[in-house]
Amino acid sequence: MRPAAHDAPSVSPASTSYAPAGDWATLKRLFPYLWAYKWRVSLALSFMIGAKLANVSVPLLLKTLVDTLTPRPDAATAMLVVPLGLLVAYAALRLSTSLLTELRDLVFAKATEGAARSISLQVFRHLHGMSLRFHLERQTGGMTRDIERGTRAVHSLVSYSLYSIIPTLIELVLVLTLLAVKFDVWFAWITLIALVVYTVFTISMTEWRTQFRRRMNELDSRAHTRAIDSLLNFETVKYFNNEAFEAGRYDDNLERYRRAALASQRTLSMLNAGQQCIIATGLVAMLWRATQGVVDGRMTLGDLVMVNAFMIQIYIPLNFLGTLYRELKQNLLDLEKMFNLLERSQEIADAPDARALQLVAQQASVRFDHVHFAYDANRPILHDVSFEIPAGKTVAVVGPSGSGKSTLARLLYRFYDVQQGSVQVAGQDIRTLTQASLRQAIGIVPQDTVLFNDTVEYNIAYGRTGASRDEVRAAARAARIDTFIESTPLGYETMVGERGLKLSGGEKQRVAIARTLLKDPPILIFDEATSALDSANERAIQAELTRVAHDKTTLVIAHRLSTVVDAHEILVLEAGRIIERGTHADLQAKQGRYAQMWALQQSAE
């Protein structure tokens, strides 16, 4: 009987490099998640052993039934009674096998689902704890496939091991023992030799096939990543009329995957054919031995039926054992990939003795003290930058693109740690603080606003998830977006689309302003907060931002100098260095770089 052997591709992103930990190491990591439900595990194993004992008893009962039905002159009366009892016992054994199996599945389901949930949640939390560098370098499509396949692998591993492999091995031990005890030892030896040859052949062939499977998985991941990346950037594709180009690149990846899949299927067919030859040889040898025993009078007809029943119960599951082994290996690989994500170190992590940010009367000063920073060691961004934003004051940073302005915001949020110097909030080095308490105290309106594919209300309320609907609408009014929202058919229930693409740039920016206003933190960062707005809305919202920033510690990053004229201090940043500082009037009087930028923008307007 040939199993429906197939290879369902399991993928992992080519971008995620890892060192194979080995199957036993992966199982060792999985075990604690399952052992958290140790009582359920123990009970399920008890049910499984009971089911196998009942299943092995069925051929023994069949032997007794057949031998009882064999015609004998002195058994006329017994034949009317004994078979009825045997039939009832047969039915009871069959029922108990099914019942115990279902109880095993029912009891262990909570452990399986709980383990899958725990692992997935741990990976999700870990990924959110990774640094900005990790998320900028990741390939979303490939990484999500790792998580998806890893979660499914937990279910498959438990299903294959507890529901297939372990029961088959238990039954095999019981049957070999019975055959060796009740008959001559050759029955056990034939079965054992067939099993050993089958196992060695399957494992060696599967290990050889791993290279083809891995290549197929890498190519499938590459095709998936290409498709996701293209779809996420569909606007760019359309802008440059490159639909055919993207389709061609995707098709090229699919063709490479097709060739790898065919190579994998050829080796799979070789494996299946070899397995069938080994099993067929073992079955013929067992049947010949049993038939010869009946002819010689050493065995009864019931013995022949029992041996045949044992062969069916053993060799059919064994026939699928090769497929199960292949799937088990692949599931271990998938689970290892997901565990590998957990092993990725967090570049920015709370110190063991990190403490919560302490503020007095919700007032916080911000200080950059001789800060040196580089994303890459060969390309420094900030050089000995020092400045302070007193509590309740506003400091603006201006300068050309690439001068390091937005890097200041990232460092303040502690998306990265400085290489030299320190960043302090309320006199406390942010590296000694918990990231949660630090970021809770900061609100930002970024230049590039990305929204969740949810409602407008959800995206505004994201600034403070426990806010009431009235507070959400008050924040929308302050951001001057309430009129637009109410003009839409669904109002605050309007969906904003993937990354907020159903909204214009100005509308997205006003949603970002609204959710920051809703958060109402003591420290604010405005990173080109009004860059996507028209002049009329910019003036109105700028006035609102100025009102909101009153008595708050505010860092303003701007290109448009007209938005920062009221700042308590303006820093001119160029090539990662502060080249000028002062109020708007002071910098104008100096007739330096700031004055040149001001004159240039005024003439352009």
C-alpha positions as a printed NumPy array, in Angstrom:
array([[  0.   ,   0.   ,   0.   ],
       [  1.65 ,   3.172,  -1.147],
       [  1.368,   6.307,   1.011],
       [  0.296,   9.578,  -0.477],
       [  3.794,  10.881,  -0.18 ],
       [  4.272,  14.493,  -1.044],
       [  6.514,  17.382,  -0.188],
       [  4.646,  20.508,   0.82 ],
       [  7.184,  23.28 ,   0.54 ],
       [  8.169,  24.921,   3.746],
       [ 10.031,  28.144,   3.401],
       [ 12.38 ,  30.343,   5.255],
       [ 13.723,  33.645,   4.086],
       [ 17.008,  33.62 ,   2.356],
       [ 17.783,  36.788,   4.191],
       [ 17.687,  35.066,   7.553],
       [ 21.028,  33.366,   8.015],
       [ 21.322,  30.807,  10.765],
       [ 23.537,  28.031,  11.989],
       [ 21.651,  24.704,  12.167],
       [ 21.214,  23.722,  15.797],
       [ 20.345,  20.082,  15.154],
       [ 17.114,  18.14 ,  15.582],
       [ 17.679,  17.156,  19.209],
       [ 18.564,  20.71 ,  20.179],
       [ 15.337,  21.945,  18.586],
       [ 13.269,  19.293,  20.364],
       [ 14.987,  20.197,  23.61 ],
       [ 13.895,  23.804,  23.159],
       [ 10.332,  22.735,  22.404],
       [ 10.054,  20.379,  25.38 ],
       [  9.656,  23.05 ,  28.141],
       [  6.666,  24.577,  26.318],
       [  4.924,  21.181,  26.292],
       [  6.063,  20.191,  29.772],
       [  4.243,  23.215,  31.14 ],
       [  1.227,  20.926,  30.663],
       [  2.953,  17.895,  32.223],
       [ -0.215,  16.413,  33.705],
       [ -1.946,  16.516,  30.359],
       [  1.134,  15.052,  28.682],
       [  1.26 ,  12.185,  31.171],
       [ -2.47 ,  11.488,  30.877],
       [ -2.322,  11.58 ,  27.076],
       [  0.584,   9.117,  27.062],
       [ -1.419,   6.805,  29.336],
       [ -4.38 ,   6.896,  26.952],
       [ -2.038,   6.266,  24.023],
       [ -0.485,   3.185,  25.65 ],
       [ -3.941,   1.887,  26.577],
       [ -5.135,   2.327,  22.998],
       [ -2.14 ,   0.395,  21.659],
       [ -2.613,  -2.432,  24.147],
       [ -6.237,  -2.738,  23.025],
       [ -5.194,  -2.596,  19.38 ],
       [ -2.591,  -5.355,  19.803],
       [ -5.172,  -7.502,  21.605],
       [ -7.444,  -7.528,  18.54 ],
       [ -5.337, -10.03 ,  16.476],
       [ -5.018, -12.248,  19.559],
       [ -8.798, -12.273,  19.861],
       [ -9.162, -13.008,  16.143],
       [ -6.864, -16.033,  16.543],
       [ -9.041, -17.367,  19.369],
       [-12.183, -16.713,  17.347],
       [-10.868, -18.531,  14.253],
       [ -9.537, -21.472,  16.275],
       [-12.871, -21.716,  18.094],
       [-14.769, -21.852,  14.814],
       [-12.574, -24.663,  13.504],
       [-14.906, -27.715,  13.276],
       [-14.482, -30.254,  16.114],
       [-16.805, -33.197,  16.895],
       [-17.144, -32.349,  20.6  ],
       [-17.625, -28.571,  20.285],
       [-21.124, -28.274,  18.812],
       [-22.618, -26.592,  21.867],
       [-19.639, -24.354,  22.606],
       [-19.732, -22.961,  19.083],
       [-23.105, -21.423,  19.777],
       [-21.893, -19.561,  22.884],
       [-18.191, -18.838,  22.734],
       [-18.122, -16.937,  19.385],
       [-20.831, -14.605,  20.662],
       [-18.705, -13.699,  23.67 ],
       [-15.649, -13.298,  21.466],
       [-17.524, -11.043,  19.079],
       [-18.664,  -8.836,  21.959],
       [-15.068,  -8.725,  23.25 ],
       [-13.84 ,  -7.869,  19.73 ],
       [-16.303,  -4.992,  19.52 ],
       [-15.291,  -3.777,  22.983],
       [-11.596,  -3.787,  22.041],
       [-12.246,  -1.89 ,  18.824],
       [-14.399,   0.65 ,  20.68 ],
       [-11.864,   1.09 ,  23.468],
       [ -9.092,   1.66 ,  20.908],
       [-11.065,   4.461,  19.257],
       [-12.26 ,   5.894,  22.571],
       [ -8.79 ,   5.999,  24.132],
       [ -7.373,   7.552,  20.965],
       [ -9.993,  10.31 ,  21.   ],
       [ -9.397,  10.92 ,  24.716],
       [ -5.665,  11.218,  24.002],
       [ -6.329,  13.831,  21.297],
       [ -8.788,  15.721,  23.476],
       [ -6.522,  15.819,  26.515],
       [ -3.395,  16.804,  24.592],
       [ -5.035,  19.442,  22.367],
       [ -4.716,  22.109,  25.082],
       [ -1.004,  21.381,  25.47 ],
       [ -0.391,  21.607,  21.712],
       [ -2.347,  24.817,  21.241],
       [ -0.892,  26.327,  24.397],
       [  2.678,  25.591,  23.322],
       [  2.078,  27.038,  19.849],
       [  0.52 ,  30.147,  21.369],
       [  3.371,  30.631,  23.862],
       [  6.082,  30.282,  21.231],
       [  4.334,  32.569,  18.723],
       [  3.716,  35.228,  21.367],
       [  7.319,  35.045,  22.554],
       [  8.592,  35.485,  18.993],
       [  6.171,  38.382,  18.41 ],
       [  7.288,  40.162,  21.58 ],
       [ 10.939,  39.504,  20.751],
       [ 10.586,  40.987,  17.266],
       [  8.972,  44.113,  18.687],
       [ 11.901,  44.315,  21.074],
       [ 14.452,  44.242,  18.261],
       [ 16.262,  47.415,  17.273],
       [ 15.319,  49.692,  14.414],
       [ 18.386,  48.438,  12.544],
       [ 16.959,  44.885,  12.527],
       [ 13.597,  46.046,  11.17 ],
       [ 15.222,  48.191,   8.492],
       [ 17.267,  45.226,   7.283],
       [ 14.599,  42.511,   7.512],
       [ 12.581,  41.106,   4.616],
       [  9.015,  41.08 ,   5.87 ],
       [  7.696,  38.416,   3.504],
       [ 10.387,  35.876,   4.361],
       [ 10.247,  36.56 ,   8.101],
       [  6.475,  36.144,   8.292],
       [  6.852,  32.809,   6.482],
       [  9.31 ,  31.716,   9.18 ],
       [  6.797,  32.515,  11.912],
       [  3.884,  30.965,  10.028],
       [  5.749,  27.743,   9.268],
       [  7.248,  27.55 ,  12.752],
       [  3.855,  27.848,  14.426],
       [  2.41 ,  25.176,  12.18 ],
       [  5.449,  22.991,  12.829],
       [  4.573,  22.816,  16.541],
       [  1.208,  21.246,  15.693],
       [  2.731,  18.915,  13.116],
       [  5.574,  17.768,  15.353],
       [  3.193,  16.869,  18.152],
       [  0.777,  15.239,  15.719],
       [  3.441,  13.157,  13.98 ],
       [  5.369,  12.182,  17.103],
       [  2.612,  11.605,  19.65 ],
       [ -0.094,  10.439,  17.265],
       [  1.948,   8.443,  14.731],
       [  5.588,   7.673,  15.421],
       [  5.54 ,   6.902,  19.153],
       [  2.345,   4.767,  18.943],
       [  3.832,   2.821,  16.011],
       [  7.034,   2.151,  17.945],
       [  5.076,   1.027,  21.022],
       [  2.964,  -1.303,  18.903],
       [  6.066,  -2.622,  17.164],
       [  7.715,  -3.55 ,  20.478],
       [  4.548,  -5.294,  21.672],
       [  4.139,  -7.251,  18.432],
       [  7.794,  -8.304,  18.252],
       [  7.564,  -9.565,  21.821],
       [  4.381, -11.525,  21.101],
       [  5.768, -13.079,  17.911],
       [  8.998, -14.12 ,  19.608],
       [  7.15 , -15.633,  22.6  ],
       [  4.248, -17.401,  20.843],
       [  6.124, -18.583,  17.73 ],
       [  9.699, -19.132,  16.67 ],
       [ 12.084, -16.222,  16.893],
       [ 12.357, -15.92 ,  13.089],
       [  9.088, -13.985,  12.946],
       [ 10.556, -11.322,  15.182],
       [ 13.862, -11.37 ,  13.312],
       [ 12.225, -10.931,   9.899],
       [ 10.198,  -7.972,  11.168],
       [ 13.186,  -6.441,  12.944],
       [ 15.525,  -6.841,   9.967],
       [ 12.946,  -5.277,   7.623],
       [ 12.484,  -2.399,  10.068],
       [ 16.221,  -1.764,  10.413],
       [ 16.826,  -1.852,   6.636],
       [ 13.787,   0.37 ,   6.069],
       [ 14.884,   2.879,   8.723],
       [ 18.518,   3.067,   7.553],
       [ 17.435,   3.477,   3.928],
       [ 14.846,   6.149,   4.786],
       [ 17.141,   8.198,   7.003],
       [ 20.115,   8.081,   4.622],
       [ 17.985,   8.978,   1.6  ],
       [ 16.195,  11.741,   3.479],
       [ 19.46 ,  13.267,   4.655],
       [ 20.693,  13.215,   1.062],
       [ 17.465,  14.813,  -0.128],
       [ 17.784,  17.652,   2.403],
       [ 19.971,  19.661,   0.017],
       [ 17.227,  19.617,  -2.621],
       [ 14.548,  20.548,  -0.107],
       [ 16.63 ,  23.382,   1.3  ],
       [ 17.298,  24.777,  -2.171],
       [ 13.609,  24.531,  -3.018],
       [ 12.668,  26.313,   0.212],
       [ 15.158,  29.126,  -0.37 ],
       [ 13.845,  29.728,  -3.883],
       [ 10.24 ,  29.626,  -2.7  ],
       [ 11.088,  32.165,  -0.01 ],
       [ 12.83 ,  34.393,  -2.553],
       [  9.806,  34.324,  -4.851],
       [  7.472,  35.092,  -1.941],
       [  9.653,  37.958,  -0.721],
       [  9.82 ,  39.409,  -4.23 ],
       [  6.037,  39.243,  -4.585],
       [  5.4  ,  40.908,  -1.199],
       [  7.959,  43.637,  -1.844],
       [  6.482,  44.373,  -5.268],
       [  2.907,  44.506,  -3.96 ],
       [  3.847,  46.762,  -1.04 ],
       [  5.437,  49.168,  -3.518],
       [  2.732,  48.9  ,  -6.166],
       [  2.571,  52.698,  -6.578],
       [  6.24 ,  52.845,  -7.561],
       [  5.687,  49.969,  -9.993],
       [  2.858,  51.878, -11.658],
       [  4.709,  55.198, -11.641],
       [  7.421,  53.689, -13.828],
       [  5.172,  51.342, -15.836],
       [  7.133,  48.309, -14.659],
       [  4.354,  45.761, -14.196],
       [  5.809,  43.531, -16.915],
       [  9.3  ,  43.876, -15.425],
       [  8.067,  42.832, -11.958],
       [  6.075,  39.936, -13.432],
       [  9.189,  38.8  , -15.302],
       [ 11.336,  38.875, -12.153],
       [  8.674,  36.984, -10.213],
       [  8.314,  34.436, -13.007],
       [ 12.082,  33.936, -13.097],
       [ 12.026,  33.075,  -9.376],
       [  9.048,  30.776,  -9.919],
       [ 10.863,  28.97 , -12.746],
       [ 13.906,  28.385, -10.562],
       [ 11.614,  27.076,  -7.844],
       [  9.89 ,  24.784, -10.361],
       [ 13.195,  23.218, -11.397],
       [ 14.218,  22.727,  -7.758],
       [ 10.806,  21.216,  -6.946],
       [ 11.143,  18.743,  -9.832],
       [ 14.574,  17.662,  -8.593],
       [ 13.104,  17.194,  -5.128],
       [ 10.203,  15.156,  -6.532],
       [ 12.556,  12.856,  -8.462],
       [ 14.489,  12.033,  -5.3  ],
       [ 11.179,  11.577,  -3.452],
       [ 10.041,   9.024,  -6.008],
       [ 13.324,   7.141,  -5.612],
       [ 12.812,   7.086,  -1.865],
       [  9.212,   5.839,  -2.128],
       [ 10.163,   3.068,  -4.563],
       [ 12.949,   1.83 ,  -2.321],
       [ 10.664,   1.827,   0.711],
       [  8.035,  -0.233,  -1.118],
       [ 10.622,  -2.862,  -2.14 ],
       [ 11.828,  -3.275,   1.45 ],
       [  8.291,  -3.529,   2.869],
       [  7.145,  -5.966,   0.161],
       [ 10.138,  -8.22 ,   0.839],
       [  9.411,  -8.252,   4.556],
       [  5.706,  -9.024,   4.007],
       [  6.452, -11.919,   1.662],
       [  8.991, -13.426,   4.091],
       [  6.535, -13.182,   7.017],
       [  3.653, -14.673,   5.003],
       [  5.834, -17.513,   3.687],
       [  6.989, -18.359,   7.213],
       [  3.446, -18.373,   8.571],
       [  2.044, -20.403,   5.666],
       [  4.839, -22.975,   6.026],
       [  4.026, -23.237,   9.721],
       [  0.353, -24.057,   8.986],
       [  1.357, -26.68 ,   6.389],
       [  3.797, -28.303,   8.813],
       [  1.174, -28.357,  11.573],
       [  3.192, -26.101,  13.873],
       [  0.646, -23.305,  13.576],
       [ -3.143, -23.197,  13.452],
       [ -5.293, -21.315,  10.998],
       [ -5.919, -18.79 ,  13.77 ],
       [ -2.17 , -18.271,  14.089],
       [ -1.996, -17.44 ,  10.375],
       [ -4.852, -14.93 ,  10.739],
       [ -3.149, -13.392,  13.764],
       [  0.205, -13.006,  11.972],
       [ -1.566, -11.485,   8.971],
       [ -3.446,  -9.047,  11.235],
       [ -0.196,  -8.075,  12.947],
       [  1.426,  -7.446,   9.574],
       [ -1.424,  -5.154,   8.567],
       [ -1.256,  -3.275,  11.861],
       [  2.54 ,  -2.867,  11.701],
       [  3.521,  -2.517,   8.063],
       [  0.814,  -0.092,   6.993],
       [  1.849,   2.481,   9.655],
       [  5.474,   1.626,   8.896],
       [  4.766,   2.337,   5.242],
       [  3.84 ,   5.876,   6.245],
       [  6.733,   6.187,   8.652],
       [  9.031,   7.344,   5.856],
       [  6.645,  10.138,   4.926],
       [  6.283,  11.035,   8.585],
       [ 10.038,  11.121,   9.031],
       [ 10.446,  13.464,   6.095],
       [  7.737,  15.761,   7.403],
       [  9.183,  15.528,  10.905],
       [ 12.57 ,  16.618,   9.611],
       [ 11.041,  19.52 ,   7.736],
       [  8.97 ,  20.597,  10.731],
       [ 12.066,  20.512,  12.901],
       [ 13.792,  22.73 ,  10.348],
       [ 10.845,  25.165,  10.304],
       [ 10.693,  25.27 ,  14.096],
       [ 14.445,  25.797,  14.256],
       [ 14.089,  28.811,  11.954],
       [ 11.502,  30.354,  14.281],
       [ 13.621,  29.61 ,  17.351],
       [ 16.494,  31.25 ,  15.48 ],
       [ 14.52 ,  34.5  ,  15.494],
       [ 14.432,  34.27 ,  19.291],
       [ 18.2  ,  33.878,  19.309],
       [ 18.738,  37.127,  17.44 ],
       [ 20.223,  39.412,  20.057],
       [ 18.481,  42.658,  20.894],
       [ 20.862,  45.457,  19.982],
       [ 19.016,  47.829,  22.3  ],
       [ 18.001,  46.115,  25.53 ],
       [ 17.154,  47.316,  29.018],
       [ 20.034,  47.025,  31.458],
       [ 19.515,  44.428,  34.227],
       [ 19.198,  47.249,  36.776],
       [ 17.221,  49.603,  34.492],
       [ 14.756,  51.803,  36.311],
       [ 11.697,  53.781,  35.273],
       [ 12.094,  57.404,  34.234],
       [ 11.49 ,  59.736,  37.178],
       [  9.905,  63.117,  36.405],
       [  9.002,  65.967,  38.727],
       [  5.656,  67.628,  37.975],
       [  5.756,  66.098,  34.483],
       [  8.677,  68.339,  33.564],
       [ 11.691,  66.919,  31.756],
       [ 14.805,  68.479,  30.337],
       [ 16.673,  66.825,  27.46 ],
       [ 20.43 ,  66.973,  27.102],
       [ 22.782,  65.708,  24.384],
       [ 26.253,  65.62 ,  25.929],
       [ 29.202,  65.31 ,  23.5  ],
       [ 27.352,  62.781,  21.373],
       [ 29.172,  60.86 ,  18.649],
       [ 27.143,  58.449,  16.555],
       [ 27.418,  56.391,  13.359],
       [ 25.032,  53.859,  11.83 ],
       [ 28.1  ,  52.355,  10.214],
       [ 31.584,  52.707,  11.687],
       [ 32.913,  53.906,   8.329],
       [ 30.325,  56.667,   8.032],
       [ 29.991,  58.885,  11.134],
       [ 26.761,  60.891,  11.376],
       [ 27.085,  63.072,  14.489],
       [ 30.321,  64.643,  15.733],
       [ 30.55 ,  65.909,  19.332],
       [ 26.988,  67.255,  19.426],
       [ 26.058,  69.006,  22.686],
       [ 22.917,  70.965,  23.491],
       [ 20.166,  71.099,  26.084],
       [ 16.423,  71.586,  25.892],
       [ 15.35 ,  73.013,  29.255],
       [ 12.1  ,  71.688,  30.701],
       [  9.151,  73.415,  29.048],
       [ 11.249,  75.032,  26.318],
       [ 11.482,  74.503,  22.555],
       [ 14.679,  73.887,  20.638],
       [ 14.633,  73.667,  16.847],
       [ 17.214,  71.946,  14.673],
       [ 17.592,  73.054,  11.052],
       [ 20.019,  72.194,   8.319],
       [ 20.381,  70.486,   4.958],
       [ 19.198,  66.936,   4.297],
       [ 21.602,  64.305,   5.602],
       [ 23.024,  66.541,   8.314],
       [ 21.771,  64.225,  11.104],
       [ 18.614,  66.029,  12.26 ],
       [ 16.295,  62.984,  12.315],
       [ 19.078,  60.937,  13.925],
       [ 18.685,  63.129,  17.008],
       [ 15.057,  61.989,  17.329],
       [ 16.035,  58.332,  16.916],
       [ 18.68 ,  58.63 ,  19.596],
       [ 16.281,  60.358,  21.983],
       [ 13.788,  57.529,  21.47 ],
       [ 16.703,  55.13 ,  22.005],
       [ 16.217,  53.323,  18.745],
       [ 20.021,  53.32 ,  18.756],
       [ 22.648,  53.872,  21.453],
       [ 25.351,  56.501,  21.064],
       [ 28.942,  55.381,  20.596],
       [ 30.33 ,  58.223,  22.724],
       [ 28.733,  60.753,  25.025],
       [ 25.247,  60.454,  26.466],
       [ 21.64 ,  61.452,  26.011],
       [ 19.881,  62.451,  29.21 ],
       [ 16.271,  63.052,  30.141],
       [ 15.628,  64.863,  33.416],
       [ 19.3  ,  64.359,  34.234],
       [ 19.087,  60.567,  33.787],
       [ 21.116,  58.74 ,  31.153],
       [ 18.526,  57.041,  28.969],
       [ 20.685,  53.886,  28.798],
       [ 19.944,  53.354,  32.499],
       [ 16.177,  53.671,  31.996],
       [ 13.581,  51.177,  30.84 ],
       [ 12.678,  51.77 ,  27.224],
       [  8.955,  51.584,  28.004],
       [  9.07 ,  54.411,  30.578],
       [ 11.275,  56.551,  28.318],
       [  9.068,  56.215,  25.252],
       [  5.944,  56.711,  27.326],
       [  7.242,  60.202,  28.097],
       [  7.879,  61.125,  24.448],
       [  5.494,  61.858,  21.604],
       [  6.5  ,  62.28 ,  17.966],
       [  4.939,  63.55 ,  14.772],
       [  7.176,  61.943,  12.122],
       [  7.864,  63.271,   8.674],
       [  6.828,  59.985,   7.042],
       [  3.579,  58.863,   8.639],
       [  2.601,  55.197,   8.331],
       [ -0.872,  54.191,   9.499],
       [ -2.438,  50.837,  10.351],
       [ -4.891,  49.372,   7.859],
       [ -7.794,  50.147,  10.198],
       [-10.227,  52.961,  10.9  ],
       [ -9.355,  56.614,  11.379],
       [-10.55 ,  56.376,  14.968],
       [ -8.297,  53.391,  15.67 ],
       [ -5.247,  55.209,  14.264],
       [ -5.87 ,  58.335,  16.333],
       [ -6.674,  56.317,  19.473],
       [ -3.376,  54.456,  19.033],
       [ -1.722,  57.42 ,  20.726],
       [ -3.435,  56.391,  23.982],
       [ -5.237,  53.091,  23.626],
       [ -7.49 ,  53.633,  26.639],
       [ -8.803,  57.004,  25.461],
       [-12.538,  57.621,  25.193],
       [-14.259,  58.463,  21.922],
       [-14.758,  62.072,  23.064],
       [-11.022,  62.429,  23.738],
       [-10.24 ,  60.99 ,  20.295],
       [-12.561,  63.494,  18.633],
       [-11.121,  66.378,  20.651],
       [ -7.637,  65.432,  19.417],
       [ -8.962,  65.279,  15.83 ],
       [-10.439,  68.78 ,  16.204],
       [ -7.127,  70.095,  17.565],
       [ -5.33 ,  68.6  ,  14.557],
       [ -7.88 ,  70.198,  12.176],
       [ -8.928,  66.87 ,  10.674],
       [-12.382,  66.485,  12.251],
       [-14.141,  68.303,   9.369],
       [-12.606,  65.952,   6.807],
       [-13.453,  62.864,   8.869],
       [-17.079,  63.865,   9.344],
       [-17.437,  64.581,   5.621],
       [-16.72 ,  60.944,   4.764],
       [-19.661,  58.473,   4.561],
       [-18.399,  56.354,   7.465],
       [-16.916,  59.146,   9.54 ],
       [-14.504,  57.909,  12.169],
       [-15.086,  54.323,  10.976],
       [-13.478,  55.128,   7.601],
       [-10.747,  52.639,   6.696],
       [ -7.428,  54.298,   5.826],
       [ -6.066,  51.432,   3.693],
       [ -2.657,  49.725,   3.635],
       [ -0.13 ,  52.076,   5.287],
       [ -2.821,  54.781,   5.156],
       [ -2.666,  55.102,   1.372],
       [ -6.352,  56.004,   1.093],
       [ -5.526,  59.33 ,   2.727],
       [ -3.526,  62.174,   1.264],
       [ -0.149,  63.083,   2.676],
       [ -1.607,  66.028,   4.569],
       [ -4.448,  63.938,   5.984],
       [ -2.048,  61.269,   7.181],
       [  0.111,  63.894,   8.839],
       [ -2.871,  65.393,  10.633],
       [ -3.835,  61.929,  11.914],
       [ -0.269,  61.609,  13.239],
       [ -0.572,  64.996,  14.915],
       [ -3.922,  64.025,  16.447],
       [ -2.632,  60.8  ,  18.005],
       [  0.395,  62.6  ,  19.442],
       [ -1.864,  65.284,  20.895],
       [ -3.985,  62.495,  22.384],
       [ -0.93 ,  60.915,  24.016],
       [ -0.117,  64.283,  25.646],
       [  3.471,  63.423,  26.744],
       [  5.838,  65.825,  28.554],
       [  8.368,  65.64 ,  25.695],
       [  7.429,  66.305,  22.068],
       [  9.318,  65.76 ,  18.824],
       [  8.057,  67.425,  15.656],
       [  9.993,  65.997,  12.709],
       [  8.821,  68.095,   9.754],
       [  5.37 ,  67.866,  11.352],
       [  3.681,  70.118,   8.772],
       [  5.737,  69.36 ,   5.665],
       [  2.802,  67.74 ,   3.807],
       [  0.294,  70.52 ,   4.561],
       [ -0.754,  73.467,   2.453],
       [  0.139,  76.957,   3.657],
       [ -3.283,  77.761,   5.189],
       [ -3.506,  74.503,   7.152],
       [  0.152,  74.739,   8.059],
       [ -0.345,  78.118,   9.725],
       [ -3.439,  76.912,  11.594],
       [ -1.871,  73.681,  12.784],
       [  1.415,  75.393,  13.578],
       [ -0.483,  77.677,  15.913],
       [ -2.102,  74.62 ,  17.519],
       [  1.257,  72.879,  17.864],
       [  2.717,  75.987,  19.47 ],
       [ -0.19 ,  76.022,  21.937],
       [  0.238,  72.292,  22.684],
       [  3.997,  72.666,  23.087],
       [  3.539,  75.361,  25.744],
       [  5.226,  74.192,  28.957],
       [  6.401,  70.982,  27.213],
       [  9.965,  70.081,  26.325],
       [  9.962,  70.191,  22.535],
       [ 12.456,  69.248,  19.854],
       [ 11.502,  70.601,  16.429],
       [ 13.222,  69.317,  13.298],
       [ 12.445,  71.489,  10.324],
       [ 13.386,  72.489,   6.804],
       [ 10.951,  75.401,   6.673],
       [ 12.519,  78.041,   8.887],
       [  9.258,  79.971,   9.182],
       [  7.935,  77.213,  11.462],
       [ 10.704,  77.651,  14.053],
       [ 11.084,  81.418,  14.426],
       [  9.493,  81.307,  17.901],
       [ 11.796,  78.557,  19.245],
       [ 13.772,  79.405,  22.376],
       [ 16.929,  78.25 ,  20.619],
       [ 17.702,  77.245,  17.044],
       [ 20.566,  74.899,  16.184],
       [ 22.039,  74.835,  12.693],
       [ 23.323,  71.332,  11.989],
       [ 25.588,  70.633,   9.056],
       [ 27.506,  67.411,   8.34 ],
       [ 26.749,  66.208,  11.858],
       [ 28.104,  69.305,  13.629],
       [ 26.395,  72.28 ,  15.216],
       [ 27.789,  75.261,  13.366],
       [ 25.462,  77.961,  14.748],
       [ 23.036,  78.368,  17.622],
       [ 20.83 ,  81.102,  19.018],
       [ 17.387,  82.67 ,  18.665],
       [ 15.983,  83.63 ,  15.3  ],
       [ 16.958,  87.263,  15.833],
       [ 20.471,  86.369,  17.025],
       [ 21.121,  84.138,  14.025],
       [ 19.792,  86.753,  11.631],
       [ 22.118,  89.303,  13.128],
       [ 25.124,  86.997,  12.706],
       [ 24.58 ,  86.884,   8.936],
       [ 25.894,  83.333,   8.836],
       [ 24.557,  80.053,   7.484],
       [ 21.111,  80.451,   9.066],
       [ 20.706,  83.933,   7.59 ],
       [ 21.602,  82.572,   4.154],
       [ 19.019,  79.778,   4.471],
       [ 16.388,  82.274,   5.642],
       [ 17.058,  84.644,   2.751],
       [ 16.947,  81.777,   0.26 ],
       [ 13.599,  80.487,   1.541],
       [ 12.078,  83.969,   1.717],
       [ 13.064,  84.699,  -1.866],
       [ 11.653,  81.335,  -2.98 ],
       [  8.335,  82.077,  -1.286]])
